[in-house]
Amino acid sequence: MLDPMTLDQLRILVAVAETGSFSAAARKLQRVQSAISQSVAALEVTLQITLFDRTQKRPRPTEAGKAVIADARRLIEEARVLRARAQSMAGGLEAELTVAVDQFFPADIGMRVLKALGERYPLLPVSWLTESVGAPLRHLRDGSAQLAIYPIEIIGASDLETEFLTSVPMIPVAAAAHPLARQQGPLNRERLREHVQLVLTDASAPGTWSRGIIGHRIWRFADAYTRMNFLLGGFGWCNMPAHMVEAHLASGALQRLELKGQAPFSIALHVVSRRGHAPGTAGRWMIEQLRRELGSTGG
Protein backbone atom coordinates (compact mmCIF):
# COMPACT_ATOMS: atom_id res chain seq x y z
CA MET A 1 0.00 0.00 0.00
CA LEU A 2 1.35 3.38 -0.98
CA ASP A 3 1.96 5.88 1.80
CA PRO A 4 -0.35 8.87 1.21
CA MET A 5 2.10 11.23 2.96
CA THR A 6 4.34 13.13 0.54
CA LEU A 7 7.38 15.38 0.72
CA ASP A 8 5.29 18.14 -0.80
CA GLN A 9 2.92 17.94 2.16
CA LEU A 10 5.85 18.13 4.56
CA ARG A 11 7.23 21.18 2.76
CA ILE A 12 3.82 22.86 2.99
CA LEU A 13 3.61 21.98 6.70
CA VAL A 14 7.01 23.57 7.37
CA ALA A 15 6.13 26.63 5.28
CA VAL A 16 2.98 27.22 7.33
CA ALA A 17 4.95 26.87 10.57
CA GLU A 18 7.68 29.25 9.37
CA THR A 19 5.41 31.94 7.88
CA GLY A 20 2.74 31.75 10.59
CA SER A 21 -0.31 31.44 8.34
CA PHE A 22 -1.83 29.49 5.47
CA SER A 23 -2.05 32.60 3.30
CA ALA A 24 1.61 33.52 3.88
CA ALA A 25 2.67 29.95 3.10
CA ALA A 26 0.62 30.08 -0.10
CA ARG A 27 2.41 33.27 -1.17
CA LYS A 28 5.82 31.77 -0.33
CA LEU A 29 5.13 28.58 -2.29
CA GLN A 30 3.20 30.36 -5.04
CA ARG A 31 0.09 28.26 -4.47
CA VAL A 32 -3.53 29.13 -3.82
CA GLN A 33 -4.48 29.24 -0.15
CA SER A 34 -7.09 26.52 -0.54
CA ALA A 35 -4.44 24.07 -1.76
CA ILE A 36 -2.31 24.81 1.30
CA SER A 37 -5.22 24.29 3.69
CA GLN A 38 -6.30 21.08 1.95
CA SER A 39 -2.75 19.68 2.06
CA VAL A 40 -2.42 20.25 5.81
CA ALA A 41 -5.88 18.82 6.45
CA ALA A 42 -5.02 15.71 4.41
CA LEU A 43 -1.80 15.28 6.35
CA GLU A 44 -3.71 15.50 9.63
CA VAL A 45 -6.08 12.76 8.41
CA THR A 46 -3.14 10.57 7.38
CA LEU A 47 -1.32 11.04 10.70
CA GLN A 48 -4.56 11.03 12.73
CA ILE A 49 -3.46 14.04 14.79
CA THR A 50 -4.20 17.76 14.80
CA LEU A 51 -1.17 19.72 13.65
CA PHE A 52 -2.46 23.29 14.11
CA ASP A 53 -4.78 24.97 16.55
CA ARG A 54 -7.14 26.98 14.31
CA THR A 55 -9.27 28.53 17.07
CA GLN A 56 -7.36 31.79 16.95
CA LYS A 57 -6.65 34.29 14.18
CA ARG A 58 -3.33 32.66 13.27
CA PRO A 59 -2.80 28.88 13.27
CA ARG A 60 -0.49 27.73 16.02
CA PRO A 61 1.24 24.33 16.05
CA THR A 62 -0.07 21.91 18.64
CA GLU A 63 2.40 20.02 20.82
CA ALA A 64 2.09 17.06 18.46
CA GLY A 65 2.40 19.44 15.53
CA LYS A 66 5.68 20.82 16.86
CA ALA A 67 7.15 17.33 17.00
CA VAL A 68 5.93 16.49 13.49
CA ILE A 69 7.26 19.77 12.10
CA ALA A 70 10.72 19.00 13.55
CA ASP A 71 10.61 15.55 11.95
CA ALA A 72 9.43 17.07 8.68
CA ARG A 73 12.40 19.44 8.58
CA ARG A 74 14.75 16.49 9.11
CA LEU A 75 13.09 14.42 6.37
CA ILE A 76 13.17 17.33 3.92
CA GLU A 77 16.89 17.81 4.58
CA GLU A 78 17.56 14.09 4.15
CA ALA A 79 15.70 14.16 0.84
CA ARG A 80 17.82 17.11 -0.26
CA VAL A 81 21.00 15.23 0.63
CA LEU A 82 19.73 12.13 -1.20
CA ARG A 83 19.02 14.15 -4.33
CA ALA A 84 22.41 15.86 -4.18
CA ARG A 85 24.23 12.52 -3.76
CA ALA A 86 22.33 11.00 -6.67
CA GLN A 87 23.21 13.95 -8.89
CA SER A 88 26.86 13.67 -7.89
CA MET A 89 26.92 9.94 -8.65
CA ALA A 90 25.27 10.57 -12.00
CA GLY A 91 28.20 12.87 -12.72
CA GLY A 92 30.80 10.17 -11.98
CA LEU A 93 31.33 10.56 -8.22
CA GLU A 94 31.70 7.33 -6.27
CA ALA A 95 28.86 6.23 -3.99
CA GLU A 96 31.57 5.87 -1.32
CA LEU A 97 35.36 5.81 -1.24
CA THR A 98 37.38 3.31 0.77
CA VAL A 99 41.18 3.45 0.69
CA ALA A 100 43.37 0.86 2.43
CA VAL A 101 46.71 2.42 3.34
CA ASP A 102 49.98 0.88 4.48
CA GLN A 103 51.33 2.23 7.77
CA PHE A 104 54.43 3.49 5.98
CA PHE A 105 52.35 6.28 4.43
CA PRO A 106 52.85 9.63 6.25
CA ALA A 107 49.79 10.06 8.48
CA ASP A 108 49.92 13.87 8.57
CA ILE A 109 49.70 14.09 4.79
CA GLY A 110 46.82 11.64 4.75
CA MET A 111 44.90 13.76 7.26
CA ARG A 112 45.43 16.99 5.30
CA VAL A 113 44.22 15.42 2.07
CA LEU A 114 41.21 13.79 3.74
CA LYS A 115 40.22 17.15 5.22
CA ALA A 116 40.39 18.74 1.77
CA LEU A 117 38.48 15.79 0.29
CA GLY A 118 35.69 16.24 2.83
CA GLU A 119 35.45 19.94 2.01
CA ARG A 120 35.29 19.30 -1.74
CA TYR A 121 32.88 16.33 -1.55
CA PRO A 122 30.98 16.84 1.71
CA LEU A 123 28.34 14.16 0.95
CA LEU A 124 30.84 11.41 0.09
CA PRO A 125 31.27 8.68 2.73
CA VAL A 126 35.01 8.01 3.11
CA SER A 127 36.90 5.22 4.86
CA TRP A 128 40.68 5.47 5.31
CA LEU A 129 41.93 2.13 6.58
CA THR A 130 45.46 2.35 7.98
CA GLU A 131 46.56 -1.26 7.90
CA SER A 132 49.41 -3.59 8.74
CA VAL A 133 51.60 -5.31 6.15
CA GLY A 134 49.59 -7.24 3.55
CA ALA A 135 46.16 -6.00 4.67
CA PRO A 136 45.75 -3.24 2.00
CA LEU A 137 46.14 -5.82 -0.76
CA ARG A 138 43.62 -8.14 0.88
CA HIS A 139 41.08 -5.32 1.20
CA LEU A 140 41.58 -4.50 -2.47
CA ARG A 141 41.17 -8.08 -3.66
CA ASP A 142 38.07 -8.81 -1.61
CA GLY A 143 36.42 -5.62 -2.86
CA SER A 144 36.15 -3.89 0.52
CA ALA A 145 38.44 -1.07 -0.77
CA GLN A 146 38.49 0.62 -4.17
CA LEU A 147 42.07 1.83 -3.78
CA ALA A 148 45.12 0.73 -1.82
CA ILE A 149 48.41 2.48 -1.08
CA TYR A 150 51.29 0.19 -0.22
CA PRO A 151 54.83 -0.88 -1.22
CA ILE A 152 54.34 -3.32 -4.10
CA GLU A 153 58.00 -4.35 -3.76
CA ILE A 154 57.15 -5.94 -0.42
CA ILE A 155 53.61 -7.15 -0.98
CA GLY A 156 53.28 -7.54 -4.74
CA ALA A 157 50.65 -6.39 -7.21
CA SER A 158 50.32 -9.03 -9.91
CA ASP A 159 47.28 -8.55 -12.21
CA LEU A 160 46.57 -5.13 -10.62
CA GLU A 161 46.85 -1.56 -11.89
CA THR A 162 49.62 0.42 -10.17
CA GLU A 163 50.94 3.95 -10.31
CA PHE A 164 53.91 5.32 -8.40
CA LEU A 165 53.03 7.77 -5.64
CA THR A 166 56.13 8.49 -3.56
CA SER A 167 59.32 7.06 -2.07
CA VAL A 168 59.79 6.74 1.68
CA PRO A 169 63.44 7.03 2.84
CA MET A 170 64.45 4.27 5.24
CA ILE A 171 67.09 4.82 7.91
CA PRO A 172 68.69 2.36 10.36
CA VAL A 173 68.00 3.20 14.00
CA ALA A 174 68.24 1.84 17.52
CA ALA A 175 67.22 3.06 20.96
CA ALA A 176 69.77 5.40 22.53
CA ALA A 177 70.52 2.83 25.26
CA HIS A 178 71.04 -0.03 22.80
CA PRO A 179 74.65 -1.30 22.49
CA LEU A 180 74.74 -0.52 18.76
CA ALA A 181 73.87 3.13 19.43
CA ARG A 182 76.86 3.48 21.76
CA GLN A 183 79.43 2.07 19.33
CA GLN A 184 81.67 4.56 17.56
CA GLY A 185 82.21 4.45 13.79
CA PRO A 186 80.44 2.51 11.04
CA LEU A 187 78.89 -0.81 12.00
CA ASN A 188 79.85 -3.83 9.89
CA ARG A 189 77.53 -6.74 9.13
CA GLU A 190 79.19 -9.02 11.65
CA ARG A 191 78.54 -6.54 14.46
CA LEU A 192 74.92 -6.06 13.37
CA ARG A 193 74.31 -9.81 13.28
CA GLU A 194 75.10 -10.03 16.96
CA HIS A 195 71.88 -8.18 17.71
CA VAL A 196 68.18 -8.68 17.05
CA GLN A 197 66.82 -7.03 13.91
CA LEU A 198 63.15 -6.02 14.09
CA VAL A 199 61.49 -6.76 10.74
CA LEU A 200 58.01 -6.13 9.36
CA THR A 201 56.32 -9.05 7.66
CA ASP A 202 52.98 -10.04 6.20
CA ALA A 203 51.53 -12.42 8.77
CA SER A 204 49.72 -14.35 6.02
CA ALA A 205 52.87 -14.76 3.90
CA PRO A 206 55.97 -14.38 6.12
CA GLY A 207 59.47 -14.19 4.72
CA THR A 208 58.45 -12.74 1.35
CA TRP A 209 60.84 -9.76 1.41
CA SER A 210 64.52 -9.53 2.29
CA ARG A 211 65.89 -6.09 1.30
CA GLY A 212 67.53 -4.41 4.27
CA ILE A 213 67.54 -7.61 6.34
CA ILE A 214 71.04 -8.27 7.63
CA GLY A 215 70.77 -10.09 10.92
CA HIS A 216 70.38 -13.80 11.66
CA ARG A 217 68.42 -13.01 14.83
CA ILE A 218 65.11 -11.78 13.47
CA TRP A 219 62.00 -10.73 15.34
CA ARG A 220 59.04 -10.24 12.98
CA PHE A 221 56.08 -7.88 13.38
CA ALA A 222 52.97 -7.34 11.26
CA ASP A 223 52.25 -3.92 12.75
CA ALA A 224 54.61 -0.95 12.34
CA TYR A 225 53.53 0.74 15.57
CA THR A 226 54.09 -2.40 17.64
CA ARG A 227 57.55 -2.65 16.13
CA MET A 228 58.14 1.00 17.06
CA ASN A 229 57.33 0.24 20.69
CA PHE A 230 59.80 -2.65 20.73
CA LEU A 231 62.41 -0.46 19.03
CA LEU A 232 62.00 2.27 21.65
CA GLY A 233 62.17 -0.40 24.32
CA GLY A 234 65.65 -1.39 23.17
CA PHE A 235 64.78 -4.89 21.92
CA GLY A 236 66.73 -4.49 18.69
CA TRP A 237 67.51 -2.31 15.68
CA CYS A 238 65.75 -1.85 12.34
CA ASN A 239 65.31 0.25 9.22
CA MET A 240 62.47 2.72 9.77
CA PRO A 241 60.63 5.23 7.55
CA ALA A 242 62.30 8.59 8.15
CA HIS A 243 59.05 10.42 8.90
CA MET A 244 58.12 7.91 11.61
CA VAL A 245 61.30 8.44 13.63
CA GLU A 246 62.02 12.17 13.13
CA ALA A 247 60.58 13.18 16.50
CA HIS A 248 62.32 10.33 18.33
CA LEU A 249 65.67 11.20 16.75
CA ALA A 250 65.20 14.84 17.70
CA SER A 251 64.38 13.92 21.30
CA GLY A 252 67.32 11.55 21.58
CA ALA A 253 65.16 8.49 22.23
CA LEU A 254 66.50 6.91 19.03
CA GLN A 255 69.87 7.18 17.34
CA ARG A 256 70.65 6.78 13.69
CA LEU A 257 73.12 4.00 12.96
CA GLU A 258 75.95 4.29 10.47
CA LEU A 259 76.22 1.04 8.53
CA LYS A 260 79.35 0.04 6.71
CA GLY A 261 78.83 -1.06 3.12
CA GLN A 262 75.08 -0.48 3.04
CA ALA A 263 73.81 2.34 0.87
CA PRO A 264 70.70 4.28 1.96
CA PHE A 265 67.51 2.99 0.39
CA SER A 266 63.87 3.96 0.03
CA ILE A 267 60.58 2.09 -0.19
CA ALA A 268 58.34 3.06 -3.13
CA LEU A 269 54.63 3.41 -2.37
CA HIS A 270 52.14 2.89 -5.20
CA VAL A 271 48.43 3.53 -5.61
CA VAL A 272 46.90 0.21 -6.57
CA SER A 273 43.49 -0.62 -8.02
CA ARG A 274 41.87 -3.65 -9.60
CA ARG A 275 41.94 -3.82 -13.36
CA GLY A 276 38.71 -2.50 -14.81
CA HIS A 277 38.04 -0.50 -11.64
CA ALA A 278 39.82 2.79 -12.27
CA PRO A 279 39.56 5.50 -9.61
CA GLY A 280 36.39 7.57 -9.81
CA THR A 281 36.07 11.34 -9.62
CA ALA A 282 36.87 11.63 -5.90
CA GLY A 283 39.54 8.92 -5.98
CA ARG A 284 41.40 10.60 -8.83
CA TRP A 285 41.14 14.00 -7.13
CA MET A 286 42.48 12.49 -3.89
CA ILE A 287 45.45 10.93 -5.68
CA GLU A 288 46.39 14.23 -7.30
CA GLN A 289 46.13 16.00 -3.94
CA LEU A 290 48.39 13.38 -2.38
CA ARG A 291 50.92 14.02 -5.13
CA ARG A 292 50.87 17.75 -4.44
CA GLU A 293 51.31 17.24 -0.71
CA LEU A 294 54.13 14.77 -1.26
CA GLY A 295 55.82 16.90 -3.93
CA SER A 296 55.64 13.91 -6.25
CA THR A 297 54.93 13.87 -9.97
CA GLY A 298 54.81 10.11 -10.35
CA GLY A 299 56.99 7.93 -12.49
ABEGO torsion letter per residue (X at the ends): XBBABBAAAAAAAAAAAAAGBAAAAAAAAGBBAAAAAAAAAAAAAAAGBBABBAABABBBBBAAAAAAAAAAAAAAAAAAAAAAAAAAAAAGBBABBBBBBBAABBAAAAAAAAAAAAAABAABBBBBBBBBBGAAAAAAAAGABABBBBBAAAAEABGBBBBBABBBBBBBBBBAABAAAABBEBBBAAAAAABBBBBBBBAABBGABABGBABABBBBBABAAAAAAAAAAGAEBBBBBAAAAAAAAAAGABBBBBBBGBBBBBBBBBBBBBBGBBBBAAAAAAAAAAAAAAGBAEX
